[in-house]
Amino acid sequence: MIQMNVPAAQWDAIMSGYSEADMQSMFAHMNALNDDINSAGEWVDGQGLGGPSLAKTVRAGSDGRPQVTDGPAQKDQNVLAGYWVVDVKSEDRALEIAARASACPGAGGKPSNDPVEVHPIPEGPPEG
């Protein structure tokens, strides 16, 4: 799983810094990346996600019913902005995809070079 995270408290400021042309450039970059992953037969799943204002945090109450609050659980932490689940032949390929995602144009059209995390998904339960 390859994931992009954004500081929750900065989401609105970051997004408001994008002009219409910046947004189109970002989407063109991500669509091209998605197309390449798909063409290579590596695509499993992926999505860009809505910001922290759209998130809900759910905990089970003492009666087992959902207790819901608006926003992410940790408002002072990063939130997941988007992800890809890929089926690649090597870690190097996953790292290549992550680097390309990191180079996505940001405000002003310059590569954002945001950190992108790569998490292996085990094929079964851990041995122990």
C-alpha positions in Angstrom: 0.0 0.0 0.0 1.4 3.4 -1.0 -0.1 6.3 0.9 0.0 10.1 0.9 -0.6 11.9 4.1 -1.2 15.6 4.8 -1.2 17.4 8.1 -4.8 17.6 9.2 -4.5 21.2 10.5 -2.9 22.3 7.2 -5.3 20.6 4.7 -7.5 23.6 4.0 -4.5 26.0 3.7 -2.7 23.6 1.4 -5.8 23.1 -0.8 -6.6 26.8 -0.9 -3.1 27.5 -2.3 -3.9 25.6 -5.5 -5.1 27.6 -8.5 -7.4 26.0 -11.0 -4.4 25.3 -13.2 -2.5 23.8 -10.3 -5.5 21.4 -9.6 -5.6 20.4 -13.3 -1.9 19.8 -13.3 -2.1 17.7 -10.1 -5.0 15.6 -11.4 -3.2 15.1 -14.8 -0.1 13.9 -13.0 -2.1 11.5 -10.8 -4.3 10.2 -13.6 -1.1 9.5 -15.7 0.4 7.6 -12.8 -2.8 5.6 -12.3 -3.0 4.8 -16.0 0.6 3.6 -16.0 0.0 1.4 -12.9 -3.2 0.0 -14.5 -1.5 -0.6 -17.9 1.3 -2.5 -16.1 -1.3 -4.8 -14.5 -0.3 -3.7 -11.0 -3.4 -1.8 -10.0 -5.5 -3.3 -7.2 -7.2 -0.3 -5.7 -6.7 3.4 -5.1 -8.5 6.6 -4.2 -7.9 10.2 -3.4 -9.8 11.0 -0.2 -11.7 14.0 1.1 -10.2 16.3 3.7 -10.5 16.1 7.5 -13.7 18.1 7.5 -15.4 15.1 5.8 -13.9 12.5 8.1 -15.8 10.9 11.0 -14.2 9.1 14.0 -16.1 6.2 15.4 -15.7 4.4 18.7 -17.8 1.7 20.2 -19.7 2.9 23.2 -20.2 0.7 26.3 -23.4 -0.6 24.8 -21.6 -1.4 21.5 -23.3 1.3 19.6 -21.2 3.7 17.5 -20.1 7.0 19.1 -19.4 9.4 16.3 -17.5 12.6 16.3 -16.7 14.9 13.3 -13.2 15.0 12.0 -10.1 12.8 12.3 -9.2 11.1 15.6 -6.0 13.1 15.8 -6.6 16.6 14.6 -2.9 17.5 15.2 -1.6 14.5 13.1 -1.5 13.6 9.5 -4.5 12.3 7.7 -4.6 10.0 4.7 -5.1 12.0 1.6 -5.0 9.1 -0.9 -3.7 5.7 -1.5 -2.8 3.0 -4.0 -2.9 -0.7 -3.4 -0.6 -2.3 -6.0 0.6 -5.8 -6.8 4.2 -5.3 -7.9 7.0 -7.8 -8.4 9.5 -5.9 -6.2 9.9 -3.4 -3.5 11.9 -1.3 -5.9 8.9 -0.9 -8.1 6.7 0.2 -5.2 9.4 2.7 -4.3 9.4 4.0 -7.9 5.7 4.5 -7.8 5.9 6.3 -4.5 8.6 8.6 -5.8 6.5 9.5 -8.8 3.5 10.2 -6.5 5.8 12.4 -4.3 6.8 14.4 -7.4 3.1 15.4 -8.0 2.9 19.1 -8.9 1.8 21.3 -6.0 0.8 24.9 -5.7 2.6 26.9 -8.3 3.2 23.8 -10.4 6.4 22.8 -8.6 6.8 19.2 -7.5 5.5 18.9 -4.0 8.0 16.2 -3.0 5.7 15.3 -0.1 6.6 12.2 1.9 4.9 9.1 0.6 4.7 5.9 2.7 5.1 2.3 1.4 3.6 -0.4 3.5 3.9 -4.1 2.6 0.6 -6.1 2.9 1.4 -9.5 4.2 -0.1 -12.4 2.4 -1.2 -14.1 5.6 -1.1 -13.8 9.4 2.3 -13.3 10.9 4.1 -16.4 11.9 4.8 -16.6 15.6 
